[in-house]
Amino acid sequence: MSDQDLEPWQWSEAQWRRIVNHVRAGHRLRPKSWPGNARCAVALSFDSDHETNELRDGGKSIGRLSWGQYGPRVGVPRIAKLLERYDVRATFYVPAVSALLYPDEQRALSGAGHEIGIHGWIHELNSALPYEVERDLMFRAADALEKVVGARPVGLRTPSWDFSPSTLKIEQELGLLYDSSLMADEDCYELLLDGEPCGVIELPVEWIRDDAPYFMMNRFQASRPYTAPESVFNIFRREFDAAYEEGGIFQLTCHPHIIGYRSRIWIIEELIRHAKTKRDVWFATHADVVRWARDHG
């Protein structure tokens, strides 16, 4: 009987230890302070999925494609204007198909000082792909973003935070500075591949700090929004307040086609305003936060 035929409760200790230790959190990278002697770093990010949420599953729904189009038509411009108003730099993770559909959007964001990061080719699920296919798509995505923006991306967020056993190895082969898809900490940390540092640093995410679980719906299933914007703001604010008290990072993940609505965008504005009242908070891209943590952690 092969390992694949065994139930988890039949696994040997060596087998479950191998699974657990394949990709692991290493040394925590928390600086004593942030640039300008700031107490806390704020890393805002926006996943520009656009139409790829529908396309990745072979979907052709005009309605869902139009929902995706809301992102570049309304969501991103509204977010970009807000960030400009408060002089805040953020990171936009962009599937290559989104970048090819809306190259001017990526160039404008990059020109304004925002980071453009890899977010797959067509928002594919990495764990459903063999190594060769995942590697090809990741390299093609990096090439496409570099061609559109004029700079090679240094960070990756896997679509849906779906991390295969091959993902970290491929990120290492790409020579990436960091990943932002995993959840083992609230500070940056080095990533271990089979017990050894691989050179890629993690800036962790968390579903608590993501707008999608609070607002997503599917009218064909039992999934409906269940959290009021005021409650979402309260959760995010408390996450920031705790990060500030600890001297750590407040990292946030949002989506232009979700947070970009008039009844929700105020959440981002109020978070920025609240953070700026502290006067010793550093707003930065994910890449800049990772570099500082790497060099001073």
Residue pairs with C-beta under 8 A, 6 or more apart in sequence:
3 11
3 15
6 15
8 16
21 192
21 194
21 195
22 165
22 193
22 194
23 163
23 165
23 167
23 168
23 182
23 191
23 192
23 193
24 184
24 191
24 192
24 195
25 182
25 184
25 185
25 189
25 190
25 191
25 192
25 202
26 189
26 190
26 191
26 192
26 197
27 189
27 190
27 197
27 297
28 185
28 187
28 188
28 189
28 297
29 187
29 188
29 189
29 190
29 201
29 293
29 294
29 297
30 187
30 188
30 247
30 248
30 293
30 297
31 292
31 293
31 296
31 297
32 247
32 296
33 39
33 247
33 296
34 40
34 41
34 282
34 292
35 282
35 284
35 292
36 280
36 282
37 280
38 280
38 281
38 282
39 244
39 247
39 278
39 280
39 281
40 240
40 243
40 244
40 247
40 248
40 249
40 250
40 275
40 278
40 280
40 281
40 282
41 248
41 249
41 250
41 281
41 282
41 283
41 284
41 289
41 292
42 88
42 240
42 249
42 250
42 252
42 275
42 281
42 282
42 283
42 284
43 90
43 91
43 203
43 249
43 250
43 251
43 252
43 284
43 285
43 286
43 289
44 83
44 88
44 90
44 91
44 252
44 254
44 268
44 283
45 90
45 91
45 92
45 93
45 117
45 157
45 180
45 251
45 252
45 253
45 254
45 286
46 76
46 79
46 90
46 91
46 92
46 93
46 253
46 254
46 255
46 256
46 259
47 92
47 93
47 119
47 157
47 253
47 254
47 255
48 71
48 72
48 76
48 92
48 93
48 94
48 95
48 98
48 102
48 105
48 119
48 255
48 256
49 68
49 71
49 95
49 98
49 119
49 123
49 159
49 255
49 257
50 68
50 69
50 71
50 72
50 95
50 98
50 101
50 102
50 256
50 257
51 65
51 68
51 69
51 97
51 98
51 101
52 68
52 95
52 97
52 98
52 120
52 122
52 123
52 159
53 64
53 68
53 123
54 60
54 61
54 64
54 65
54 67
54 68
55 65
55 97
55 122
55 123
56 122
56 123
56 124
56 125
56 159
59 65
67 257
68 257
70 256
70 257
70 260
71 255
71 256
71 257
71 260
72 98
72 101
72 102
72 105
72 256
74 256
74 260
75 255
75 256
75 257
75 258
75 259
75 260
75 261
76 92
76 105
76 109
76 256
76 260
78 256
78 260
78 265
79 90
79 254
79 256
79 259
79 260
79 265
79 268
80 108
80 109
80 112
80 114
82 265
82 268
82 269
82 272
83 89
83 90
83 112
83 114
84 112
86 269
86 272
86 273
86 276
88 272
88 283
89 113
89 114
89 115
89 283
89 284
89 285
89 288
90 114
90 115
90 283
90 285
91 114
91 115
91 116
91 117
91 155
91 180
91 285
91 286
91 287
92 106
92 109
92 114
92 115
92 116
92 117
93 117
93 118
93 119
93 156
93 157
93 180
94 106
94 116
94 117
94 118
94 119
94 145
95 119
95 120
95 121
95 122
95 123
95 141
95 159
96 120
96 121
96 122
96 140
96 141
96 144
96 145
97 121
97 122
97 123
98 119
99 106
99 116
99 144
99 145
99 148
99 149
100 144
100 148
103 148
106 116
106 145
106 148
106 149
107 148
107 149
107 150
109 116
110 116
110 149
110 150
110 151
114 285
115 153
115 155
115 285
115 286
115 287
115 288
116 145
116 149
116 151
116 153
117 153
117 154
117 155
117 156
117 157
117 180
117 286
117 287
118 138
118 141
118 142
118 145
118 153
118 155
118 156
118 157
118 176
119 141
119 156
119 157
119 158
119 159
120 126
120 137
120 138
120 141
120 158
120 159
121 137
121 138
121 140
121 141
121 144
122 137
123 159
123 160
124 137
124 159
125 159
125 160
125 162
126 134
126 158
126 159
126 162
126 163
126 164
126 166
126 167
127 162
127 163
127 164
129 137
129 164
131 164
131 166
131 169
131 170
134 164
134 166
134 167
134 170
135 166
135 170
135 173
138 156
138 170
138 171
138 174
139 174
142 152
142 153
142 174
145 152
145 153
146 152
146 153
153 176
154 176
154 177
154 178
154 287
155 176
155 177
155 178
155 179
155 180
155 203
155 286
155 287
155 290
156 171
156 174
156 176
156 178
156 179
156 180
156 181
157 179
157 180
157 181
157 205
158 167
158 179
158 181
161 181
161 182
161 183
161 205
162 181
163 181
163 182
167 179
167 181
168 179
168 191
168 193
168 198
168 200
169 193
169 198
171 179
171 200
172 193
172 198
172 199
172 200
176 200
177 200
177 201
177 287
177 290
177 291
177 294
178 188
178 200
178 201
178 202
178 203
178 286
178 287
178 290
179 191
179 200
179 201
179 202
179 203
180 202
180 203
180 204
180 205
180 251
180 286
181 202
181 205
182 191
182 202
182 204
182 205
183 204
183 205
183 206
184 202
184 204
185 202
185 204
186 204
186 206
186 243
186 246
186 248
186 249
186 251
187 204
187 248
187 249
187 293
187 297
188 201
188 202
188 203
188 204
188 249
188 289
188 290
188 293
188 294
188 297
189 201
189 202
189 204
190 197
190 200
190 201
190 202
191 197
191 198
191 200
191 201
191 202
192 198
201 290
201 293
201 294
203 249
203 251
203 286
203 289
203 290
203 293
204 251
205 251
205 253
206 251
207 213
208 235
208 239
209 236
209 239
209 250
209 251
209 252
209 253
210 252
210 253
210 254
211 232
211 253
211 254
211 255
211 258
211 259
211 264
211 267
212 253
212 255
212 258
214 225
214 226
214 227
214 231
214 232
215 225
215 227
215 232
215 258
215 259
215 264
216 223
216 225
216 258
217 223
217 224
217 225
229 263
229 264
229 266
229 267
232 264
232 267
233 266
233 267
233 270
233 271
236 252
236 267
236 271
237 270
237 271
237 274
239 250
239 252
240 250
240 271
240 274
240 275
243 249
243 250
244 250
244 275
244 278
244 281
249 289
249 293
250 275
251 286
252 271
254 268
258 264
259 265
259 267
259 268
272 283
275 281
275 283
284 292
